[in-house]
Amino acid sequence: MQVTMIITQAVPEVIWNAFRLANMMLEGMEEVSIFLNGPSVRYETMDSDQFPIKDLAKVFTLSEGQLYA
């Protein structure tokens, strides 16, 4: 199954959970794309110890997930 997620919020927890879900779906052999829109494009600046967004984004792209902004 092919899944596309659209993220439009600048809430770190929302972005972090979206990447977590996308990575779990990739493990299940799904085709997953994430489209970042609006303030969510700056996800790298929202990275923190509590929400390691950069690490999840790196795993996502290295696992053949498609990231669009």
N, C-alpha and C positions, 0 to 999 in steps of 0.2 A: 504494500500500500504506500502511496505517496502522500506526505503530509507537509503542509506549509503553515508555519506559525508567523503571525504578524505581531510585532511588539511595538507599541507606540508610547509607552509610559517611561518616565525617568525615575522609577522607584526601584532601587537596587534589588530588593527582595523579589519583585516580579520578574525582573530580567534573569536573576540567578535561578529562580524556579523554572523559567522557560528553558534555559540551557540544560538544567538537570533533566527535565522531561524529554527534551530533544535527544540528549545523550542516551537515556534509557531506551528510547525508541530506536536509535541507531544500533544499539546492542541487540535488539530484536529483529534486526535485518530490515527495518523500514527505511524508505528514502525520505529524508527530512531536510527541509529548507527553512531558514529563519530570515524574515524580512524585517529589518530595523527601520522604523519610520519616526520622524520628528526627534524629540529629545533622547530617545533610546539609542540613537546613533552614537552618542557619547558614553556608551556602556563602559569603556575602559577607565574613564575618570571616576566611575562609581565603585570600582574594585576596593574591597576592604578585607580585613581578616574574617569578619563575620560572613561576608558574601564575596567569595573569591571568583568573581565573574570572569576575569582574564583566564584563569586556569580552565574553567569549564568551556570557554569559547575556544581555547586552544585544542582541547580534547575533541570538541565538536568538529572543528575544521580538519584536524588530523584523521578523524574517523570518517572522512568523506561526506560530512554534512555541508550543505551549501549555505553560505552566509551572504546576504545581500543588504546593502544600505543605500 
